[in-house]
């Protein structure tokens, strides 16, 4: 019941976004909100997230393993996409979307619900790694649908979030103190960012038409997300000398549904945002019964 309520309560903001677009239509422009989120609010979210807990050598193990597995999965997805797709934008979507999971809005609260508060340090640091993946590799591949290699690389360094993350990590490692009032303001921006991302997703969801769903894209992305990724992750994780607690946390963060940030980036770089919205929506629906099956498997 806790798992169900965790998911439903988070996605209430998606419903708000959907009905806001339904009511206001052209008066509400998603692209403007995407720009506001990416360039202003998400840097606050990143800086705040990297400033709330001390990074140490023990807690860094889980995000490091998560990073290694994710990079391997991106390479695998890249060749998978080349095998089944010819459209450059669809190849980019298949390559990157499935490995950009909702480790923040969904992964952290689910970790608490399933494994207790001891999981927070691991899920928080994994989310930080995921943010770096999103705004480096993710930006590159979503850009490649419309931009050259050079311009795609430039798009990475143009985003302020990367620089804010580097600054926050520097502060953390040097143990520099941030005034509580500043942290409170950053926290306000962080929560506003999470709410706005979910509402943006709801607005894009309004434009999804069932008759025009890209069924091929949906099939292959779901196959990668819910079959290939957990299978490979399970094999790799059990070759590391880790306790079952950490294995289960990393596995959970790898199988959470697609992050709403996929919609933001696909919109920003004109890489089929409506198709990406449908992918986020479908994987979010599939995830709830899928998670129950995974929990049953892990408890055996």
N, C-alpha and C positions, 0 to 999 in steps of 0.2 A: 504493500500500500504506500509506503514511504517513497519508493521508486516512482510509482505512478504519479503521486502528488508532486514530486520534484520536477518531473518532466512537464506535467500539465501547467503548473504554476508559472514556469519559465515561459512557456509558449502562449500564455494569455496576452503577452505584449504583441505577439504576431497577429492575434485576432484583432487587437486594437488598431494595428497598422492597416490591416485588411479593410476594416470598416471605415477608417479615416479616408482611405483612397476611394472606397465605394461612395462615400458621401460627398467628398470634395473634388474627386476626379482631377481635372486639369489644373485646379488651383493648388494642388499639392504635387511638387516635382521631386521625384525620387533622387535624380542625379544631384540636385543641390544638397540634399540631406546626406548623400554618400560622400560628397566633397567635405561637408562640415564634419562628418564623423571621422574620415580618414586623416584629414589634415589638422584637425584641432582636438577632438575628443579622444581619439585612440592613442595619441602620444601621451595624454594624461593618464589613461588606463595603464599603459606600459610602464611609465615612470613610477606610478603608484604601486603597481604590482611588484616591481623589482625593488621597492623600498620598504616593503612590509616585513620581509623575513631575511635573515642573514644567510648568505650562500656559503656552504662549507663543503669539504671534500666528501663527506658521507652522503649528504642529500643530493649531491650532483651526479651520483651513479645512475639513478633511474632516468633522468632526462638525457644523459649521455647515451645510454642504451636505446632510448626512444629515438634519438637523433640518428644513430647508426642504422636502425631498422627502417626509419622513414626515408633516408637517402637511398637505401637499397630498393625500397618500394617505388620511389620516384623513377629510378632507372628501369625497373621492371615494367612499370606502367607506361613509360615512354615507348618501349619496344612493343608492348601490347597494343598501344594506340596506333602505332604505325602499321601493325598487322591488320587491324580491323577498320581503320578510318582513313579517308583521303582528305577530307576537309581540314584545313590547318587549325581553325578555331576549335573544332570538335576534338582533334588530336590533343590540343593544349588542355582542354577541359578534362578529358579522360586521364591525361598524364598527372595532373596536379590536384584536381578536385577531391578525389577519393582519399588522399592522404592528408588533406587539411580538415581535420575533425574539429568538432565543437568542444574542445578541451577546457574552455573557460566557462561559458554560461551553463554548460551541461556537465562537463567532465568533473569539475571540482565539487559541485553539490552531490553528484551521484557517488563520487568517491567517499564523501562523508556518510551518505546514506548506507552504502554497502560495507565500508571498511572502518568507519569511525573517523574521528578528528585526527588520528595519527597519520592519515593519508594526505592531509592538507599540504604539508611541506613538499611531498612528492608530486602531487597533482598541480600545485602552483608552479613549480619549476618546470614541469613538462609543458605547461601552458606557455611559459616564457619561451621555451625552445620552439614551440609550435608557432608563436608569433614571429620569431626570426625566420622560420621556414616560409611562412605566409608572405612576409614582406621582402623576401629575397627570391627564393625559387618560385614562389607563387606569383609574385609580380612579374617575374621574367616570363613564365609560361603564358599567363593571361595576356601579357603584352605581345607575345610572339604571334598571337592570333591576328594582330593588326599591324604590328611594328616590326622593324628590322632587328637583328641581334644587337647592334650597337644601341639603338634607341631603347630596346627592352632593358639592357643593362643600365642605361642612364635613368630609366624610370625608377629603378631600385634606389639609387642615391638621391633622387629628387624628393622622396617621401621623408617627412620629418620624423616619423616613428622610429626609423632605424637609428637616427642620431640621438633621439631621446633615450632609446634603449641602451645605447653605448654609454651615454652620460650617467644613466641610473646604475648600470653595472659598476662603473668607475666609483660612484658614490658608495655603493654597497661594499666593494672590495676594500676601499680606503677607510671604511667605517665612518664616513662623514655624516654628521647629524643634520637632519632636515627639521626645520621648525614645525611643531605640531599644527600650527595654523595653515601652513603651506600644504602639509600632508592632508589636512581636512579638505582643502580646496581641490587637491588632486583626486581625492576619493569621490567628491561630488562629480567631477568630470568623468571619472572612471565608471561610476554607476550610470551616469547619463549616457555614456558611450554604449554600454551593454543594452540599455533600454532602447536607444535609438536604432542600434543594429537590428534588433528583433522587429521593431516597427517597420524599418525599411524592407525587411524580408516580407512582412505582411503586405506591404504596398505592392511589391513586385508580384507577390502571389496572386493579387487581384487580376493581373494581366495574363496569368497562365490559363490557357484554354485546353480543356481535356482532349478535344478532337485534334489539337495541333501538337500534342506531346511528342517529343522526340523519343520514341519507344526504344530505338536502337541504343541511343545514348544512355537512357535510364537502365536498360538491361545490363550493359557492360560495366557501367560505374557501380551498380549494386553488386554485380558479381565480384568485382575487384574489392569493394568495401567489405562485404559480408562473407566472402568465401576465401578469396586469395590472401587478403591481408591477415585475417586471424590465423589461417593455416600456416603461413610463413612465419608470422610472429610467434606462434606457439612453438614451432620447431626451433627457432633461433633462441627464444627465451630460456628454453630448457637446456640449452648448451652453455648458458652462463651459470656461474655459481651464485644463484640468487635464492632467497627464501620464497616460499609460495606467496607471501603477502605482497612483495614487490612485483612478482611476476603478474599477479592478478591486477594490480594497479596499472601497470604498463599496458597489459592487454586491454583493459577497459578503455584507456585513453586512445588506443589505436582503433577501436571499433565504434567509438561514438559517431553519430551521424555527421554529415558534412556541415562545416561551420558556415554561419550566415555571412562571414567575411568573403566567402567565395562569390556571393552575390554582389557585394560592394566592388570587388576588384574586376569582376566580369563587366559590370556596368561602367566603371571608370575607364576601362580599356576597350569597350565595345566588343566584348567577346561572348555574344549570345546570352545576355543576362537572364532572359526569360527561361531559356533551357536550363541554365544553372539553378534558377529559382525552383524549377520543378524537381531537379535532382535533390536539392536540400529538403524539399517538402517530402518527397517519396522516401528518402533514406530516414527521415525523422519518424515517419509512420511505421516503416519496417523495423526500426530499431527497438521499439517497445516489446513486441513479442520475441524478437531475436535476442534481446538482453535476457529475458526470462529463460530461454533455452541455454544461453551461455552460462548463466548462474547455476542452473541445474547440472550442467556438465562439469563445472569447476568444483561443485560440492560433492561430486561422486567420489 
